[in-house]
Amino acid sequence: MTENNQTQLGNTLWKIADELRGAMNADQFRDYMLSFLFLRYLSDNYEVAAKKELGKDYPVLKDNDKRTPLAVWYEQNKADIAEFEKQMRRKVHYVIEPSHLWNSIAELAKTQSKELLRTLQEGFKYIENESFESTFQGLFSEINLDSDKLGKNYEERNKKLCNIIQKIAEGINSFDKNIDYLGDAYEYLIGKFAAGSGQKAGEFYTPQRISDILSAIVTLDSQDPSKGEKKKIERVLDFTCGSGSLLLNVRKRMTDAGGTIGKIFGQEKNITTYNLARMNMLLHGVKDTEFAIHHGDTLVNDWEILNEINPSKKLEFDAIVANPPFSYRWEPSEEMGQDFRFKSYGLAPKSAADFAFLLHGFHFLSKEGTMAIILPHGVLFRSGSEEKIRRKLLEDGNIDTVIGLPANLFFSTGIPVCILVLKKCKKFDDVLFINAVDHFEKGKRQNSLLPENIEKIVDTYKDRKEEIRYSRRVSMDEIIKNEFNLNISRYVSTSLDEEIIDLKVVNKKLVDLDKDITKARETHNKFLKELGLPPI
């Protein structure tokens, strides 16, 4: 499917969502829409694998037979079902009962069956508890099929769901049947729902263009980015992963460049967004054994695999990306001051957990890894405990690059933000500053970065280029003189130099101009005299 068709499909599904959500707000309907798209993907992927597994035994149905081929096979081969499902778990890592497949559900919707709602509830429960070998408990926990928003009683809710599913099925069926596009459609819809969610969007979505910058940075060689992309990343982490888009972007970047990526790790506090992330991984063809998404609080660090005190057993990551909530208020305890993530640096203030998020990720960064994190500009110059943390990171040579981005790029805030690039393997003894605040496309409600804006940032980082009013390599001596203040405009100003005025030259021009005026008046008065008119 072409990029244009993907956009058309996304627009078609978005239009359906906008028409059908009724009394629901965009956030509530999002969970239904994306869950149905997810079920469609799982079903299509499963049926393709089942057809391959069964070969000539896969039933071929007549045009007027509305059952699914698998439903027919199950009826005819009851003794072989257990062995078949065992094989499917080995090959595609999950099983879906024929009655729960999307095509079965869509047929119930088309015929306005009173069993649709009940079947859908059973299907979601089965997928959560039995489909996968690994647990996907609670995957649909935010999908309330008994919600009054769908209807006052079972009949009304069933009718509403029949309408929604039928419209989605018709919308998807009007495009080429290729399961690969559903991941892109899912991603597109996440972006559209984010755009309509205002402040809430920051909880689960990083704009695609900004995501491109971070993924490009962490996939380049850590020691010397000018050498190009890494061949392999063993582990990548996003500890505030939202819907998982950033992690998937890193994966895509690596595979597009011919590299490989080991396992993807993400953590998310919001239960709804956590479920979106798990669905998003599977929709993009990431097997359940190839990723681990944890529902929990990053600042408390309640993920068991990241709580190893023994340094020799610590889990480390070659690439870390993050877009944590800006200036998040938190409640650090006295005991947390001794936490292995913070004790060498101190605690971030209660009013802004920005450095707490940064230090959490940085602790798990490997010696050959790169971390890129989006933060508010305040982390660059705020005093107090944040200054102490910033100073130690600089003195230890861990801050590699500071990138200033334009204002109003995010759905959740209009403030300009920065990207900090951190390393434990830093080769250069200076800090690269990139001031990209003036390089963007202005929009009515929101600004955006163009491909050339992203390319310029990444190329500047890659080759550590210096350019007047855009980028500069700054020595530690200069940063120390500025008392470890990293305010970008101190080092790279985008303002044009005022023109130097030579007063002698200006005075001569004025004298010459006065002489020209006098001469012109004398000439004019001669003509007036000839005409018998008074002079001026």
ChimeraX attribute file (.defattr): number of C-alpha atoms within 10 A of each C-alpha:
attribute: neighborCount
match mode: 1-to-1
recipient: residues
	/A:1	12
	/A:2	8
	/A:3	10
	/A:4	9
	/A:5	13
	/A:6	18
	/A:7	15
	/A:8	14
	/A:9	24
	/A:10	24
	/A:11	17
	/A:12	17
	/A:13	24
	/A:14	21
	/A:15	12
	/A:16	16
	/A:17	21
	/A:18	14
	/A:19	10
	/A:20	17
	/A:21	19
	/A:22	13
	/A:23	12
	/A:24	14
	/A:25	13
	/A:26	18
	/A:27	15
	/A:28	15
	/A:29	21
	/A:30	21
	/A:31	21
	/A:32	21
	/A:33	22
	/A:34	19
	/A:35	21
	/A:36	18
	/A:37	24
	/A:38	21
	/A:39	22
	/A:40	23
	/A:41	26
	/A:42	23
	/A:43	22
	/A:44	18
	/A:45	17
	/A:46	20
	/A:47	18
	/A:48	11
	/A:49	15
	/A:50	21
	/A:51	15
	/A:52	12
	/A:53	15
	/A:54	13
	/A:55	10
	/A:56	9
	/A:57	10
	/A:58	15
	/A:59	16
	/A:60	13
	/A:61	12
	/A:62	8
	/A:63	6
	/A:64	6
	/A:65	9
	/A:66	12
	/A:67	15
	/A:68	19
	/A:69	17
	/A:70	20
	/A:71	16
	/A:72	15
	/A:73	18
	/A:74	15
	/A:75	10
	/A:76	12
	/A:77	10
	/A:78	9
	/A:79	10
	/A:80	11
	/A:81	14
	/A:82	10
	/A:83	10
	/A:84	17
	/A:85	18
	/A:86	13
	/A:87	16
	/A:88	18
	/A:89	16
	/A:90	12
	/A:91	13
	/A:92	16
	/A:93	18
	/A:94	21
	/A:95	23
	/A:96	22
	/A:97	15
	/A:98	21
	/A:99	18
	/A:100	21
	/A:101	23
	/A:102	25
	/A:103	19
	/A:104	19
	/A:105	26
	/A:106	23
	/A:107	19
	/A:108	22
	/A:109	25
	/A:110	17
	/A:111	11
	/A:112	17
	/A:113	14
	/A:114	16
	/A:115	13
	/A:116	24
	/A:117	23
	/A:118	12
	/A:119	16
	/A:120	21
	/A:121	16
	/A:122	14
	/A:123	21
	/A:124	20
	/A:125	17
	/A:126	17
	/A:127	23
	/A:128	18
	/A:129	15
	/A:130	16
	/A:131	20
	/A:132	18
	/A:133	14
	/A:134	13
	/A:135	13
	/A:136	17
	/A:137	15
	/A:138	17
	/A:139	22
	/A:140	21
	/A:141	14
	/A:142	16
	/A:143	19
	/A:144	14
	/A:145	19
	/A:146	15
	/A:147	12
	/A:148	14
	/A:149	17
	/A:150	21
	/A:151	17
	/A:152	11
	/A:153	11
	/A:154	17
	/A:155	13
	/A:156	13
	/A:157	21
	/A:158	24
	/A:159	18
	/A:160	21
	/A:161	22
	/A:162	23
	/A:163	17
	/A:164	21
	/A:165	23
	/A:166	19
	/A:167	19
	/A:168	20
	/A:169	22
	/A:170	13
	/A:171	17
	/A:172	18
	/A:173	11
	/A:174	10
	/A:175	14
	/A:176	11
	/A:177	12
	/A:178	11
	/A:179	19
	/A:180	14
	/A:181	22
	/A:182	21
	/A:183	21
	/A:184	19
	/A:185	24
	/A:186	24
	/A:187	21
	/A:188	20
	/A:189	22
	/A:190	24
	/A:191	20
	/A:192	17
	/A:193	18
	/A:194	25
	/A:195	20
	/A:196	15
	/A:197	17
	/A:198	13
	/A:199	13
	/A:200	15
	/A:201	23
	/A:202	21
	/A:203	22
	/A:204	25
	/A:205	26
	/A:206	27
	/A:207	19
	/A:208	16
	/A:209	15
	/A:210	19
	/A:211	21
	/A:212	19
	/A:213	19
	/A:214	25
	/A:215	24
	/A:216	23
	/A:217	24
	/A:218	27
	/A:219	28
	/A:220	23
	/A:221	18
	/A:222	26
	/A:223	17
	/A:224	15
	/A:225	19
	/A:226	15
	/A:227	12
	/A:228	15
	/A:229	20
	/A:230	18
	/A:231	15
	/A:232	15
	/A:233	21
	/A:234	13
	/A:235	19
	/A:236	28
	/A:237	27
	/A:238	26
	/A:239	27
	/A:240	26
	/A:241	28
	/A:242	30
	/A:243	26
	/A:244	29
	/A:245	24
	/A:246	28
	/A:247	26
	/A:248	19
	/A:249	18
	/A:250	28
	/A:251	22
	/A:252	17
	/A:253	20
	/A:254	23
	/A:255	14
	/A:256	10
	/A:257	13
	/A:258	12
	/A:259	16
	/A:260	17
	/A:261	19
	/A:262	12
	/A:263	18
	/A:264	25
	/A:265	19
	/A:266	26
	/A:267	23
	/A:268	25
	/A:269	18
	/A:270	16
	/A:271	17
	/A:272	21
	/A:273	21
	/A:274	26
	/A:275	26
	/A:276	26
	/A:277	26
	/A:278	21
	/A:279	26
	/A:280	23
	/A:281	23
	/A:282	17
	/A:283	26
	/A:284	19
	/A:285	15
	/A:286	17
	/A:287	14
	/A:288	19
	/A:289	11
	/A:290	14
	/A:291	18
	/A:292	15
	/A:293	22
	/A:294	23
	/A:295	18
	/A:296	18
	/A:297	15
	/A:298	20
	/A:299	18
	/A:300	12
	/A:301	16
	/A:302	13
	/A:303	15
	/A:304	8
	/A:305	11
	/A:306	16
	/A:307	14
	/A:308	13
	/A:309	11
	/A:310	7
	/A:311	9
	/A:312	7
	/A:313	11
	/A:314	15
	/A:315	15
	/A:316	22
	/A:317	25
	/A:318	21
	/A:319	30
	/A:320	32
	/A:321	27
	/A:322	26
	/A:323	26
	/A:324	25
	/A:325	19
	/A:326	19
	/A:327	17
	/A:328	14
	/A:329	13
	/A:330	15
	/A:331	14
	/A:332	16
	/A:333	10
	/A:334	9
	/A:335	8
	/A:336	16
	/A:337	16
	/A:338	13
	/A:339	15
	/A:340	16
	/A:341	24
	/A:342	18
	/A:343	12
	/A:344	12
	/A:345	20
	/A:346	20
	/A:347	24
	/A:348	25
	/A:349	19
	/A:350	15
	/A:351	11
	/A:352	20
	/A:353	23
	/A:354	25
	/A:355	22
	/A:356	25
	/A:357	24
	/A:358	23
	/A:359	22
	/A:360	19
	/A:361	26
	/A:362	23
	/A:363	17
	/A:364	20
	/A:365	23
	/A:366	20
	/A:367	15
	/A:368	16
	/A:369	27
	/A:370	28
	/A:371	33
	/A:372	28
	/A:373	21
	/A:374	25
	/A:375	24
	/A:376	18
	/A:377	20
	/A:378	17
	/A:379	22
	/A:380	19
	/A:381	16
	/A:382	15
	/A:383	14
	/A:384	10
	/A:385	15
	/A:386	23
	/A:387	19
	/A:388	17
	/A:389	22
	/A:390	22
	/A:391	20
	/A:392	16
	/A:393	18
	/A:394	20
	/A:395	13
	/A:396	10
	/A:397	20
	/A:398	20
	/A:399	23
	/A:400	25
	/A:401	20
	/A:402	23
	/A:403	21
	/A:404	25
	/A:405	24
	/A:406	22
	/A:407	19
	/A:408	18
	/A:409	25
	/A:410	24
	/A:411	23
	/A:412	20
	/A:413	17
	/A:414	14
	/A:415	13
	/A:416	16
	/A:417	23
	/A:418	24
	/A:419	23
	/A:420	21
	/A:421	24
	/A:422	27
	/A:423	24
	/A:424	22
	/A:425	17
	/A:426	20
	/A:427	13
	/A:428	14
	/A:429	14
	/A:430	20
	/A:431	22
	/A:432	24
	/A:433	28
	/A:434	31
	/A:435	25
	/A:436	21
	/A:437	16
	/A:438	14
	/A:439	18
	/A:440	19
	/A:441	13
	/A:442	14
	/A:443	10
	/A:444	5
	/A:445	9
	/A:446	15
	/A:447	17
	/A:448	20
	/A:449	18
	/A:450	12
	/A:451	11
	/A:452	11
	/A:453	17
	/A:454	19
	/A:455	14
	/A:456	15
	/A:457	23
	/A:458	20
	/A:459	15
	/A:460	20
	/A:461	25
	/A:462	19
	/A:463	13
	/A:464	21
	/A:465	16
	/A:466	15
	/A:467	13
	/A:468	9
	/A:469	17
	/A:470	22
	/A:471	25
	/A:472	21
	/A:473	19
	/A:474	16
	/A:475	13
	/A:476	16
	/A:477	11
	/A:478	12
	/A:479	18
	/A:480	13
	/A:481	9
	/A:482	13
	/A:483	12
	/A:484	21
	/A:485	18
	/A:486	23
	/A:487	18
	/A:488	21
	/A:489	14
	/A:490	10
	/A:491	21
	/A:492	20
	/A:493	14
	/A:494	16
	/A:495	8
	/A:496	7
	/A:497	7
	/A:498	6
	/A:499	6
	/A:500	6
	/A:501	8
	/A:502	8
	/A:503	9
	/A:504	9
	/A:505	9
	/A:506	11
	/A:507	11
	/A:508	11
	/A:509	12
	/A:510	12
	/A:511	11
	/A:512	12
	/A:513	12
	/A:514	12
	/A:515	12
	/A:516	11
	/A:517	11
	/A:518	12
	/A:519	11
	/A:520	11
	/A:521	13
	/A:522	13
	/A:523	10
	/A:524	13
	/A:525	15
	/A:526	13
	/A:527	12
	/A:528	14
	/A:529	11
	/A:530	9
	/A:531	9
	/A:532	9
	/A:533	11
	/A:534	9
	/A:535	12
	/A:536	8
